[in-house]
Structure formats: C-alpha cells, structure tokens
Amino acid sequence: MENTYTSPTGFTPSGPPPKNWLVESILVTIFCCLPFGIAGIVNAANVNSRWAAGDRDGALHASQQAGKWTKIGFFVSIAGTVAYLAFVFLFGGLAMLNGLGSGN
C-alpha cells in the first residue's frame, strides 16, 4: 500500500517538503545572533506545517525566509567577530606602543 497523505484542502504533497533550516536556525540562535536566529526558527517551524496543510507556496516561502534569516544571522555574527578582533588588535597594539614610548 502506498503511503500518501491528502490534506484537508485536497492537496497531496508530492516529494519531500522544502528544506526547513531548523537545525541551522537553532545553531545560529545559540552560537551567533539571537534575534535573527529566532526569526529563522519561527519560519523553519512553519515549513513542515504549511506543507502538511497543503500550502505548497507557503511552505516554499517559509523555507526561503528561514534560510534568509539564518544566513543573515550567521554573516552578521562573522562580521561582528571580525570587527571585534580588529578593534582589540588595533587598540591593544596602540596601547602597547604607547606604553613602550613612555619610557616605562
């Protein structure tokens, strides 16, 4: 017997649902950027439920939004880390040079 699901709207999903980005969104939330990660989680949670409800376009849109917010959170975190390290090395180096030049 073939295992098919027909939603209440009469739509029978064919193939797997779109990527939901849930794991990636959770990791971005924990390790990178909380606000963007949460936006990714909210959209990722909508992917499978919309697919099961027969809303193919809604599931695809939620997948795209989840991917967008997850990637934005990841790259904002990378940019913030690079900016922080540049700040530390720049001002740390200046402080060290200032200390050397004062004759101490």
C-alpha positions as CSV (number, residue, x, y, z in Angstrom):
1,M,0.0,0.0,0.0
2,E,1.4,3.4,-1.0
3,N,1.8,5.8,1.9
4,T,0.3,9.1,0.7
5,Y,-1.1,11.9,2.7
6,T,-4.0,14.1,1.5
7,S,-4.5,17.3,3.4
8,P,-8.0,18.6,4.3
9,T,-7.6,21.0,1.4
10,G,-7.3,18.1,-1.0
11,F,-3.6,18.8,-1.9
12,T,-1.5,15.7,-1.9
13,P,2.2,16.7,-1.4
14,S,4.5,15.0,-3.8
15,G,8.1,14.5,-2.9
16,P,9.8,15.8,0.2
17,P,8.9,19.1,1.7
18,P,11.4,22.0,1.2
19,K,14.4,22.4,3.4
20,N,13.2,23.7,6.8
21,W,16.5,25.2,8.1
22,L,15.5,24.3,11.7
23,V,18.9,22.8,12.8
24,E,20.8,25.7,11.2
25,S,18.5,28.3,12.8
26,I,18.9,26.7,16.2
27,L,22.7,26.7,15.9
28,V,22.7,30.3,14.8
29,T,20.5,31.3,17.7
30,I,22.7,29.5,20.2
31,F,26.1,30.4,18.8
32,C,25.7,33.5,16.7
33,C,22.9,36.0,16.7
34,L,19.8,35.5,18.8
35,P,17.3,37.9,17.1
36,F,18.0,36.6,13.5
37,G,18.2,33.0,14.7
38,I,14.7,33.3,16.3
39,A,13.3,34.7,13.1
40,G,14.8,31.7,11.3
41,I,13.3,29.3,13.9
42,V,9.8,30.8,13.5
43,N,9.9,30.4,9.7
44,A,11.5,27.0,9.9
45,A,8.7,25.8,12.1
46,N,6.2,26.9,9.5
47,V,7.7,24.9,6.6
48,N,6.5,21.4,7.5
49,S,3.2,22.5,9.0
50,R,2.3,24.5,5.8
51,W,3.5,21.6,3.6
52,A,1.3,19.2,5.6
53,A,-1.7,21.6,5.3
54,G,-1.3,21.6,1.6
55,D,0.1,25.1,1.3
56,R,3.0,24.4,-1.1
57,D,3.7,28.1,-1.9
58,G,3.6,29.0,1.8
59,A,6.0,26.2,2.7
60,L,8.4,27.3,-0.1
61,H,8.1,31.0,1.1
62,A,8.7,30.0,4.8
63,S,11.7,27.9,3.7
64,Q,13.2,30.9,1.8
65,Q,12.6,33.2,4.7
66,A,14.1,30.7,7.2
67,G,17.2,30.4,5.0
68,K,17.5,34.1,4.6
69,W,17.3,34.9,8.3
70,T,19.6,32.1,9.2
71,K,22.3,33.2,6.7
72,I,21.9,36.9,7.8
73,G,22.4,35.9,11.5
74,F,25.5,33.8,10.6
75,F,27.1,36.5,8.5
76,V,26.3,39.3,11.0
77,S,28.0,37.2,13.6
78,I,31.1,36.7,11.5
79,A,31.2,40.4,10.7
80,G,30.8,41.3,14.4
81,T,33.6,38.9,15.4
82,V,36.0,40.3,12.7
83,A,35.2,43.9,13.8
84,Y,35.7,43.0,17.5
85,L,39.0,41.3,16.8
86,A,40.2,44.3,14.6
87,F,39.2,46.7,17.5
88,V,41.1,44.6,20.1
89,F,44.2,44.3,18.0
90,L,44.2,47.9,16.8
91,F,43.7,49.4,20.3
92,G,45.7,46.8,22.0
93,G,48.6,47.4,19.7
94,L,48.3,51.2,20.2
95,A,48.2,50.8,24.0
96,M,51.3,48.6,23.8
97,L,53.1,51.1,21.6
98,N,52.1,53.9,23.9
99,G,53.4,52.0,26.9
100,L,56.7,51.4,25.2
101,G,57.2,55.0,24.2
102,S,56.7,56.4,27.6
103,G,60.0,55.0,28.9
104,N,58.5,52.6,31.4
